[in-house]
Amino acid sequence: MPSTEELVEAARVGDVSAFSELVRRYEGTVTVTAWTIVRDFHRARDVAQESFVIAYQKLDRLRDSKVLLW
């Protein structure tokens, strides 16, 4: 199983399946984190989804895939 760092590096060069795996691995954590802020499950899912969209759009700006809070 590839590490998070390997998946991020693959996603950075356009591997959509690598990013999909990152979403699969971390969607629960991101959703729970969002829920602690918004206190509404459906809004938390929306926030999580938007967070992943933004993360995908900004992968090219990531300087070091080792420095992730995931």
PyMOL Python script that loads the backbone (N, CA, C, O; Angstrom):
from pymol import cmd

cmd.read_pdbstr("""\
ATOM      1  N   MET A   1       0.849  -1.177   0.000  1.00  0.00           N
ATOM      2  CA  MET A   1       0.000   0.000   0.000  1.00  0.00           C
ATOM      3  C   MET A   1       0.894   1.241   0.000  1.00  0.00           C
ATOM      4  O   MET A   1       1.791   1.360   0.835  1.00  0.00           O
ATOM      5  N   PRO A   2       0.655   2.152  -0.924  1.00  0.00           N
ATOM      6  CA  PRO A   2       1.482   3.363  -0.995  1.00  0.00           C
ATOM      7  C   PRO A   2       1.260   4.268   0.224  1.00  0.00           C
ATOM      8  O   PRO A   2       0.171   4.318   0.797  1.00  0.00           O
ATOM      9  N   SER A   3       2.306   4.964   0.590  1.00  0.00           N
ATOM     10  CA  SER A   3       2.221   5.916   1.699  1.00  0.00           C
ATOM     11  C   SER A   3       1.483   7.173   1.245  1.00  0.00           C
ATOM     12  O   SER A   3       1.282   7.401   0.052  1.00  0.00           O
ATOM     13  N   THR A   4       1.092   7.965   2.210  1.00  0.00           N
ATOM     14  CA  THR A   4       0.460   9.247   1.893  1.00  0.00           C
ATOM     15  C   THR A   4       1.395  10.095   1.046  1.00  0.00           C
ATOM     16  O   THR A   4       0.967  10.716   0.073  1.00  0.00           O
ATOM     17  N   GLU A   5       2.656  10.121   1.410  1.00  0.00           N
ATOM     18  CA  GLU A   5       3.624  10.911   0.662  1.00  0.00           C
ATOM     19  C   GLU A   5       3.703  10.450  -0.797  1.00  0.00           C
ATOM     20  O   GLU A   5       3.742  11.277  -1.708  1.00  0.00           O
ATOM     21  N   GLU A   6       3.727   9.144  -1.018  1.00  0.00           N
ATOM     22  CA  GLU A   6       3.776   8.620  -2.378  1.00  0.00           C
ATOM     23  C   GLU A   6       2.517   8.988  -3.166  1.00  0.00           C
ATOM     24  O   GLU A   6       2.590   9.334  -4.345  1.00  0.00           O
ATOM     25  N   LEU A   7       1.374   8.910  -2.506  1.00  0.00           N
ATOM     26  CA  LEU A   7       0.126   9.270  -3.171  1.00  0.00           C
ATOM     27  C   LEU A   7       0.089  10.753  -3.525  1.00  0.00           C
ATOM     28  O   LEU A   7      -0.364  11.123  -4.609  1.00  0.00           O
ATOM     29  N   VAL A   8       0.556  11.591  -2.626  1.00  0.00           N
ATOM     30  CA  VAL A   8       0.590  13.035  -2.902  1.00  0.00           C
ATOM     31  C   VAL A   8       1.499  13.318  -4.090  1.00  0.00           C
ATOM     32  O   VAL A   8       1.139  14.084  -4.984  1.00  0.00           O
ATOM     33  N   GLU A   9       2.665  12.707  -4.099  1.00  0.00           N
ATOM     34  CA  GLU A   9       3.589  12.929  -5.219  1.00  0.00           C
ATOM     35  C   GLU A   9       2.979  12.457  -6.531  1.00  0.00           C
ATOM     36  O   GLU A   9       3.126  13.122  -7.556  1.00  0.00           O
ATOM     37  N   ALA A  10       2.299  11.324  -6.511  1.00  0.00           N
ATOM     38  CA  ALA A  10       1.648  10.826  -7.728  1.00  0.00           C
ATOM     39  C   ALA A  10       0.524  11.765  -8.157  1.00  0.00           C
ATOM     40  O   ALA A  10       0.368  12.045  -9.346  1.00  0.00           O
ATOM     41  N   ALA A  11      -0.249  12.247  -7.209  1.00  0.00           N
ATOM     42  CA  ALA A  11      -1.345  13.170  -7.516  1.00  0.00           C
ATOM     43  C   ALA A  11      -0.802  14.474  -8.091  1.00  0.00           C
ATOM     44  O   ALA A  11      -1.411  15.070  -8.979  1.00  0.00           O
ATOM     45  N   ARG A  12       0.330  14.905  -7.587  1.00  0.00           N
ATOM     46  CA  ARG A  12       0.930  16.158  -8.074  1.00  0.00           C
ATOM     47  C   ARG A  12       1.276  16.087  -9.552  1.00  0.00           C
ATOM     48  O   ARG A  12       1.268  17.111 -10.236  1.00  0.00           O
ATOM     49  N   VAL A  13       1.579  14.897 -10.056  1.00  0.00           N
ATOM     50  CA  VAL A  13       1.935  14.771 -11.476  1.00  0.00           C
ATOM     51  C   VAL A  13       0.749  14.287 -12.309  1.00  0.00           C
ATOM     52  O   VAL A  13       0.918  13.864 -13.452  1.00  0.00           O
ATOM     53  N   GLY A  14      -0.456  14.352 -11.729  1.00  0.00           N
ATOM     54  CA  GLY A  14      -1.651  14.101 -12.502  1.00  0.00           C
ATOM     55  C   GLY A  14      -2.339  12.765 -12.321  1.00  0.00           C
ATOM     56  O   GLY A  14      -3.287  12.465 -13.048  1.00  0.00           O
ATOM     57  N   ASP A  15      -1.895  11.952 -11.377  1.00  0.00           N
ATOM     58  CA  ASP A  15      -2.526  10.652 -11.144  1.00  0.00           C
ATOM     59  C   ASP A  15      -3.804  10.849 -10.323  1.00  0.00           C
ATOM     60  O   ASP A  15      -3.761  10.967  -9.098  1.00  0.00           O
ATOM     61  N   VAL A  16      -4.924  10.880 -11.018  1.00  0.00           N
ATOM     62  CA  VAL A  16      -6.214  11.124 -10.373  1.00  0.00           C
ATOM     63  C   VAL A  16      -6.567   9.994  -9.407  1.00  0.00           C
ATOM     64  O   VAL A  16      -7.174  10.242  -8.365  1.00  0.00           O
ATOM     65  N   SER A  17      -6.201   8.778  -9.734  1.00  0.00           N
ATOM     66  CA  SER A  17      -6.513   7.653  -8.843  1.00  0.00           C
ATOM     67  C   SER A  17      -5.757   7.780  -7.522  1.00  0.00           C
ATOM     68  O   SER A  17      -6.252   7.340  -6.485  1.00  0.00           O
ATOM     69  N   ALA A  18      -4.572   8.371  -7.548  1.00  0.00           N
ATOM     70  CA  ALA A  18      -3.817   8.593  -6.308  1.00  0.00           C
ATOM     71  C   ALA A  18      -4.552   9.593  -5.427  1.00  0.00           C
ATOM     72  O   ALA A  18      -4.652   9.404  -4.215  1.00  0.00           O
ATOM     73  N   PHE A  19      -5.066  10.656  -6.039  1.00  0.00           N
ATOM     74  CA  PHE A  19      -5.813  11.630  -5.250  1.00  0.00           C
ATOM     75  C   PHE A  19      -7.103  11.014  -4.726  1.00  0.00           C
ATOM     76  O   PHE A  19      -7.510  11.292  -3.598  1.00  0.00           O
ATOM     77  N   SER A  20      -7.741  10.192  -5.526  1.00  0.00           N
ATOM     78  CA  SER A  20      -8.953   9.496  -5.073  1.00  0.00           C
ATOM     79  C   SER A  20      -8.666   8.632  -3.851  1.00  0.00           C
ATOM     80  O   SER A  20      -9.481   8.556  -2.932  1.00  0.00           O
ATOM     81  N   GLU A  21      -7.524   7.990  -3.843  1.00  0.00           N
ATOM     82  CA  GLU A  21      -7.137   7.178  -2.684  1.00  0.00           C
ATOM     83  C   GLU A  21      -6.904   8.058  -1.458  1.00  0.00           C
ATOM     84  O   GLU A  21      -7.273   7.676  -0.348  1.00  0.00           O
ATOM     85  N   LEU A  22      -6.305   9.218  -1.642  1.00  0.00           N
ATOM     86  CA  LEU A  22      -6.131  10.149  -0.520  1.00  0.00           C
ATOM     87  C   LEU A  22      -7.490  10.564   0.043  1.00  0.00           C
ATOM     88  O   LEU A  22      -7.676  10.611   1.259  1.00  0.00           O
ATOM     89  N   VAL A  23      -8.426  10.861  -0.837  1.00  0.00           N
ATOM     90  CA  VAL A  23      -9.767  11.230  -0.386  1.00  0.00           C
ATOM     91  C   VAL A  23     -10.384  10.075   0.381  1.00  0.00           C
ATOM     92  O   VAL A  23     -10.948  10.277   1.456  1.00  0.00           O
ATOM     93  N   ARG A  24     -10.285   8.862  -0.159  1.00  0.00           N
ATOM     94  CA  ARG A  24     -10.852   7.697   0.506  1.00  0.00           C
ATOM     95  C   ARG A  24     -10.263   7.513   1.903  1.00  0.00           C
ATOM     96  O   ARG A  24     -10.982   7.223   2.859  1.00  0.00           O
ATOM     97  N   ARG A  25      -8.958   7.685   2.004  1.00  0.00           N
ATOM     98  CA  ARG A  25      -8.285   7.498   3.300  1.00  0.00           C
ATOM     99  C   ARG A  25      -8.675   8.554   4.331  1.00  0.00           C
ATOM    100  O   ARG A  25      -8.801   8.255   5.518  1.00  0.00           O
ATOM    101  N   TYR A  26      -8.860   9.773   3.877  1.00  0.00           N
ATOM    102  CA  TYR A  26      -8.979  10.874   4.834  1.00  0.00           C
ATOM    103  C   TYR A  26     -10.340  11.561   4.875  1.00  0.00           C
ATOM    104  O   TYR A  26     -10.524  12.503   5.646  1.00  0.00           O
ATOM    105  N   GLU A  27     -11.297  11.114   4.064  1.00  0.00           N
ATOM    106  CA  GLU A  27     -12.586  11.796   4.052  1.00  0.00           C
ATOM    107  C   GLU A  27     -13.288  11.728   5.406  1.00  0.00           C
ATOM    108  O   GLU A  27     -13.957  12.684   5.797  1.00  0.00           O
ATOM    109  N   GLY A  28     -13.149  10.631   6.118  1.00  0.00           N
ATOM    110  CA  GLY A  28     -13.774  10.522   7.436  1.00  0.00           C
ATOM    111  C   GLY A  28     -13.193  11.520   8.427  1.00  0.00           C
ATOM    112  O   GLY A  28     -13.924  12.205   9.141  1.00  0.00           O
ATOM    113  N   THR A  29     -11.884  11.589   8.458  1.00  0.00           N
ATOM    114  CA  THR A  29     -11.207  12.513   9.370  1.00  0.00           C
ATOM    115  C   THR A  29     -11.547  13.958   9.040  1.00  0.00           C
ATOM    116  O   THR A  29     -11.811  14.758   9.938  1.00  0.00           O
ATOM    117  N   VAL A  30     -11.541  14.290   7.766  1.00  0.00           N
ATOM    118  CA  VAL A  30     -11.843  15.656   7.353  1.00  0.00           C
ATOM    119  C   VAL A  30     -13.300  15.995   7.666  1.00  0.00           C
ATOM    120  O   VAL A  30     -13.596  17.104   8.112  1.00  0.00           O
ATOM    121  N   THR A  31     -14.201  15.056   7.438  1.00  0.00           N
ATOM    122  CA  THR A  31     -15.614  15.293   7.723  1.00  0.00           C
ATOM    123  C   THR A  31     -15.856  15.486   9.214  1.00  0.00           C
ATOM    124  O   THR A  31     -16.596  16.386   9.612  1.00  0.00           O
ATOM    125  N   VAL A  32     -15.240  14.651  10.036  1.00  0.00           N
ATOM    126  CA  VAL A  32     -15.396  14.788  11.497  1.00  0.00           C
ATOM    127  C   VAL A  32     -14.825  16.121  11.965  1.00  0.00           C
ATOM    128  O   VAL A  32     -15.417  16.796  12.807  1.00  0.00           O
ATOM    129  N   THR A  33     -13.684  16.492  11.422  1.00  0.00           N
ATOM    130  CA  THR A  33     -13.088  17.775  11.791  1.00  0.00           C
ATOM    131  C   THR A  33     -14.017  18.924  11.408  1.00  0.00           C
ATOM    132  O   THR A  33     -14.219  19.852  12.192  1.00  0.00           O
ATOM    133  N   ALA A  34     -14.575  18.862  10.216  1.00  0.00           N
ATOM    134  CA  ALA A  34     -15.512  19.905   9.782  1.00  0.00           C
ATOM    135  C   ALA A  34     -16.750  19.902  10.673  1.00  0.00           C
ATOM    136  O   ALA A  34     -17.267  20.965  11.018  1.00  0.00           O
ATOM    137  N   TRP A  35     -17.229  18.718  11.049  1.00  0.00           N
ATOM    138  CA  TRP A  35     -18.417  18.629  11.898  1.00  0.00           C
ATOM    139  C   TRP A  35     -18.178  19.301  13.251  1.00  0.00           C
ATOM    140  O   TRP A  35     -19.089  19.921  13.797  1.00  0.00           O
ATOM    141  N   THR A  36     -16.968  19.187  13.796  1.00  0.00           N
ATOM    142  CA  THR A  36     -16.693  19.823  15.087  1.00  0.00           C
ATOM    143  C   THR A  36     -16.807  21.342  14.994  1.00  0.00           C
ATOM    144  O   THR A  36     -16.993  22.021  16.004  1.00  0.00           O
ATOM    145  N   ILE A  37     -16.696  21.860  13.795  1.00  0.00           N
ATOM    146  CA  ILE A  37     -16.807  23.305  13.597  1.00  0.00           C
ATOM    147  C   ILE A  37     -18.239  23.716  13.253  1.00  0.00           C
ATOM    148  O   ILE A  37     -18.775  24.653  13.845  1.00  0.00           O
ATOM    149  N   VAL A  38     -18.861  23.014  12.295  1.00  0.00           N
ATOM    150  CA  VAL A  38     -20.178  23.452  11.817  1.00  0.00           C
ATOM    151  C   VAL A  38     -21.347  22.788  12.523  1.00  0.00           C
ATOM    152  O   VAL A  38     -22.467  23.299  12.478  1.00  0.00           O
ATOM    153  N   ARG A  39     -21.103  21.651  13.179  1.00  0.00           N
ATOM    154  CA  ARG A  39     -22.122  20.929  13.962  1.00  0.00           C
ATOM    155  C   ARG A  39     -23.362  20.539  13.159  1.00  0.00           C
ATOM    156  O   ARG A  39     -24.476  20.513  13.682  1.00  0.00           O
ATOM    157  N   ASP A  40     -23.147  20.239  11.887  1.00  0.00           N
ATOM    158  CA  ASP A  40     -24.236  19.771  11.036  1.00  0.00           C
ATOM    159  C   ASP A  40     -23.616  18.787  10.050  1.00  0.00           C
ATOM    160  O   ASP A  40     -22.699  19.137   9.306  1.00  0.00           O
ATOM    161  N   PHE A  41     -24.122  17.552  10.049  1.00  0.00           N
ATOM    162  CA  PHE A  41     -23.503  16.498   9.241  1.00  0.00           C
ATOM    163  C   PHE A  41     -23.471  16.848   7.759  1.00  0.00           C
ATOM    164  O   PHE A  41     -22.436  16.681   7.113  1.00  0.00           O
ATOM    165  N   HIS A  42     -24.574  17.325   7.213  1.00  0.00           N
ATOM    166  CA  HIS A  42     -24.620  17.615   5.778  1.00  0.00           C
ATOM    167  C   HIS A  42     -23.703  18.776   5.410  1.00  0.00           C
ATOM    168  O   HIS A  42     -23.035  18.738   4.376  1.00  0.00           O
ATOM    169  N   ARG A  43     -23.669  19.783   6.231  1.00  0.00           N
ATOM    170  CA  ARG A  43     -22.738  20.901   5.986  1.00  0.00           C
ATOM    171  C   ARG A  43     -21.301  20.423   6.115  1.00  0.00           C
ATOM    172  O   ARG A  43     -20.438  20.841   5.343  1.00  0.00           O
ATOM    173  N   ALA A  44     -21.034  19.552   7.081  1.00  0.00           N
ATOM    174  CA  ALA A  44     -19.679  19.023   7.268  1.00  0.00           C
ATOM    175  C   ALA A  44     -19.228  18.253   6.030  1.00  0.00           C
ATOM    176  O   ALA A  44     -18.076  18.370   5.613  1.00  0.00           O
ATOM    177  N   ARG A  45     -20.122  17.472   5.444  1.00  0.00           N
ATOM    178  CA  ARG A  45     -19.784  16.737   4.218  1.00  0.00           C
ATOM    179  C   ARG A  45     -19.487  17.715   3.079  1.00  0.00           C
ATOM    180  O   ARG A  45     -18.561  17.499   2.297  1.00  0.00           O
ATOM    181  N   ASP A  46     -20.268  18.783   2.989  1.00  0.00           N
ATOM    182  CA  ASP A  46     -20.018  19.804   1.962  1.00  0.00           C
ATOM    183  C   ASP A  46     -18.666  20.479   2.180  1.00  0.00           C
ATOM    184  O   ASP A  46     -17.904  20.683   1.235  1.00  0.00           O
ATOM    185  N   VAL A  47     -18.380  20.820   3.425  1.00  0.00           N
ATOM    186  CA  VAL A  47     -17.097  21.457   3.753  1.00  0.00           C
ATOM    187  C   VAL A  47     -15.943  20.519   3.413  1.00  0.00           C
ATOM    188  O   VAL A  47     -14.939  20.950   2.845  1.00  0.00           O
ATOM    189  N   ALA A  48     -16.078  19.254   3.753  1.00  0.00           N
ATOM    190  CA  ALA A  48     -15.029  18.277   3.449  1.00  0.00           C
ATOM    191  C   ALA A  48     -14.815  18.170   1.943  1.00  0.00           C
ATOM    192  O   ALA A  48     -13.678  18.171   1.470  1.00  0.00           O
ATOM    193  N   GLN A  49     -15.900  18.078   1.200  1.00  0.00           N
ATOM    194  CA  GLN A  49     -15.791  17.972  -0.247  1.00  0.00           C
ATOM    195  C   GLN A  49     -15.099  19.206  -0.833  1.00  0.00           C
ATOM    196  O   GLN A  49     -14.218  19.084  -1.684  1.00  0.00           O
ATOM    197  N   GLU A  50     -15.494  20.363  -0.384  1.00  0.00           N
ATOM    198  CA  GLU A  50     -14.870  21.594  -0.876  1.00  0.00           C
ATOM    199  C   GLU A  50     -13.389  21.648  -0.486  1.00  0.00           C
ATOM    200  O   GLU A  50     -12.558  22.133  -1.254  1.00  0.00           O
ATOM    201  N   SER A  51     -13.071  21.158   0.688  1.00  0.00           N
ATOM    202  CA  SER A  51     -11.670  21.130   1.128  1.00  0.00           C
ATOM    203  C   SER A  51     -10.821  20.270   0.204  1.00  0.00           C
ATOM    204  O   SER A  51      -9.699  20.641  -0.139  1.00  0.00           O
ATOM    205  N   PHE A  52     -11.356  19.121  -0.200  1.00  0.00           N
ATOM    206  CA  PHE A  52     -10.608  18.262  -1.116  1.00  0.00           C
ATOM    207  C   PHE A  52     -10.486  18.886  -2.499  1.00  0.00           C
ATOM    208  O   PHE A  52      -9.460  18.721  -3.159  1.00  0.00           O
ATOM    209  N   VAL A  53     -11.500  19.589  -2.944  1.00  0.00           N
ATOM    210  CA  VAL A  53     -11.420  20.277  -4.234  1.00  0.00           C
ATOM    211  C   VAL A  53     -10.307  21.320  -4.195  1.00  0.00           C
ATOM    212  O   VAL A  53      -9.497  21.407  -5.118  1.00  0.00           O
ATOM    213  N   ILE A  54     -10.271  22.103  -3.130  1.00  0.00           N
ATOM    214  CA  ILE A  54      -9.231  23.129  -2.983  1.00  0.00           C
ATOM    215  C   ILE A  54      -7.848  22.490  -2.885  1.00  0.00           C
ATOM    216  O   ILE A  54      -6.891  22.963  -3.497  1.00  0.00           O
ATOM    217  N   ALA A  55      -7.754  21.411  -2.111  1.00  0.00           N
ATOM    218  CA  ALA A  55      -6.466  20.714  -1.985  1.00  0.00           C
ATOM    219  C   ALA A  55      -5.985  20.230  -3.354  1.00  0.00           C
ATOM    220  O   ALA A  55      -4.809  20.372  -3.687  1.00  0.00           O
ATOM    221  N   TYR A  56      -6.884  19.666  -4.136  1.00  0.00           N
ATOM    222  CA  TYR A  56      -6.515  19.176  -5.468  1.00  0.00           C
ATOM    223  C   TYR A  56      -6.050  20.333  -6.354  1.00  0.00           C
ATOM    224  O   TYR A  56      -5.054  20.217  -7.067  1.00  0.00           O
ATOM    225  N   GLN A  57      -6.770  21.432  -6.302  1.00  0.00           N
ATOM    226  CA  GLN A  57      -6.419  22.582  -7.135  1.00  0.00           C
ATOM    227  C   GLN A  57      -5.074  23.179  -6.755  1.00  0.00           C
ATOM    228  O   GLN A  57      -4.414  23.798  -7.589  1.00  0.00           O
ATOM    229  N   LYS A  58      -4.662  23.000  -5.510  1.00  0.00           N
ATOM    230  CA  LYS A  58      -3.429  23.634  -5.041  1.00  0.00           C
ATOM    231  C   LYS A  58      -2.278  22.658  -4.843  1.00  0.00           C
ATOM    232  O   LYS A  58      -1.266  23.017  -4.240  1.00  0.00           O
ATOM    233  N   LEU A  59      -2.409  21.438  -5.335  1.00  0.00           N
ATOM    234  CA  LEU A  59      -1.325  20.458  -5.191  1.00  0.00           C
ATOM    235  C   LEU A  59      -0.009  20.955  -5.768  1.00  0.00           C
ATOM    236  O   LEU A  59       1.062  20.661  -5.235  1.00  0.00           O
ATOM    237  N   ASP A  60      -0.092  21.704  -6.853  1.00  0.00           N
ATOM    238  CA  ASP A  60       1.134  22.196  -7.490  1.00  0.00           C
ATOM    239  C   ASP A  60       1.877  23.206  -6.622  1.00  0.00           C
ATOM    240  O   ASP A  60       3.056  23.474  -6.857  1.00  0.00           O
ATOM    241  N   ARG A  61       1.207  23.763  -5.633  1.00  0.00           N
ATOM    242  CA  ARG A  61       1.841  24.746  -4.739  1.00  0.00           C
ATOM    243  C   ARG A  61       2.463  24.102  -3.509  1.00  0.00           C
ATOM    244  O   ARG A  61       3.158  24.769  -2.743  1.00  0.00           O
ATOM    245  N   LEU A  62       2.221  22.821  -3.318  1.00  0.00           N
ATOM    246  CA  LEU A  62       2.769  22.119  -2.164  1.00  0.00           C
ATOM    247  C   LEU A  62       4.274  21.971  -2.332  1.00  0.00           C
ATOM    248  O   LEU A  62       4.742  21.412  -3.323  1.00  0.00           O
ATOM    249  N   ARG A  63       5.017  22.465  -1.376  1.00  0.00           N
ATOM    250  CA  ARG A  63       6.468  22.428  -1.480  1.00  0.00           C
ATOM    251  C   ARG A  63       7.058  21.114  -0.994  1.00  0.00           C
ATOM    252  O   ARG A  63       8.064  20.655  -1.535  1.00  0.00           O
ATOM    253  N   ASP A  64       6.457  20.506   0.009  1.00  0.00           N
ATOM    254  CA  ASP A  64       7.011  19.282   0.582  1.00  0.00           C
ATOM    255  C   ASP A  64       5.877  18.369   0.976  1.00  0.00           C
ATOM    256  O   ASP A  64       5.119  18.694   1.891  1.00  0.00           O
ATOM    257  N   SER A  65       5.736  17.246   0.320  1.00  0.00           N
ATOM    258  CA  SER A  65       4.635  16.333   0.611  1.00  0.00           C
ATOM    259  C   SER A  65       4.783  15.664   1.972  1.00  0.00           C
ATOM    260  O   SER A  65       3.847  15.018   2.441  1.00  0.00           O
ATOM    261  N   LYS A  66       5.933  15.804   2.609  1.00  0.00           N
ATOM    262  CA  LYS A  66       6.121  15.246   3.947  1.00  0.00           C
ATOM    263  C   LYS A  66       5.478  16.135   5.019  1.00  0.00           C
ATOM    264  O   LYS A  66       5.205  15.682   6.131  1.00  0.00           O
ATOM    265  N   VAL A  67       5.244  17.398   4.671  1.00  0.00           N
ATOM    266  CA  VAL A  67       4.711  18.348   5.643  1.00  0.00           C
ATOM    267  C   VAL A  67       3.193  18.447   5.454  1.00  0.00           C
ATOM    268  O   VAL A  67       2.673  19.445   4.955  1.00  0.00           O
ATOM    269  N   LEU A  68       2.520  17.408   5.859  1.00  0.00           N
ATOM    270  CA  LEU A  68       1.068  17.369   5.776  1.00  0.00           C
ATOM    271  C   LEU A  68       0.507  17.129   7.165  1.00  0.00           C
ATOM    272  O   LEU A  68       1.111  16.439   7.986  1.00  0.00           O
ATOM    273  N   LEU A  69      -0.632  17.696   7.409  1.00  0.00           N
ATOM    274  CA  LEU A  69      -1.267  17.496   8.719  1.00  0.00           C
ATOM    275  C   LEU A  69      -2.154  16.275   8.727  1.00  0.00           C
ATOM    276  O   LEU A  69      -2.802  16.003   9.737  1.00  0.00           O
ATOM    277  N   TRP A  70      -2.209  15.515   7.622  1.00  0.00           N
ATOM    278  CA  TRP A  70      -3.047  14.344   7.570  1.00  0.00           C
ATOM    279  C   TRP A  70      -2.360  13.308   8.356  1.00  0.00           C
ATOM    280  O   TRP A  70      -2.864  12.192   8.479  1.00  0.00           O
TER     281      TRP A  70
END
""", "prot")
cmd.dss("prot")
cmd.show_as("cartoon", "prot")
cmd.util.cbc("prot")
cmd.orient("prot")
